[in-house]
């Protein structure tokens, strides 16, 4: 990918109103101390945002800037990044080993769900091409840690998926490019549907469908 970045100025508090979902599962540590150090050196790492102003990285620096007065700070706008790569880019600057157990589980589950989705199909293929053939090895490579650590973390997760993360066994609806599509367990439904109708009126979307009974 030949991604280009553009330097811009944004108010920190505005950045937090549209942060990428993976960042919502991470709780900052001693942000007051980090804010003091940032203020002392007059330095923040550049947060990266997308063209639609979604925050993808360095949430600690954004929070520190808010503590220090919420004045506009420099950000990098990723001009060519597509939504299917938001998670991949977000994880690039994530320090996984510094997270708590529940935060680690959330991130692992999010990666697993994404790699099984249509949007993560190409990334999943690229990982398998490099020899990462199971979820432990894939997450280990992505998060810069051992596959054994991922395996250990996954063994401690609760039977119920982390809150606010989509259940992989649920129906998922998309309506991108004006084309209605339905997915189940990360796979697009095709011949299962015998009828599908979608109506949109102002801000309300109504979806009607009938699923064939394959049990006789």
Secondary structure by P-SEA (a helix, b strand, c coil): cbbbbbbbcccaaaaaaccccccccccccaaaaaaaaaaaaccccbbbbccccccccaaaaaaaaaaacccbbbbbbbccccccaaaaaaacccccccccaaaaaaaaaaaaaaaacccaaaaaaaaaaaccccaaaaaaaaacccaaaaaaaaaacccccccccccccbbbbbbcccbbbbbcccccccccccbbbbbbcccbbbbbbbbccccc
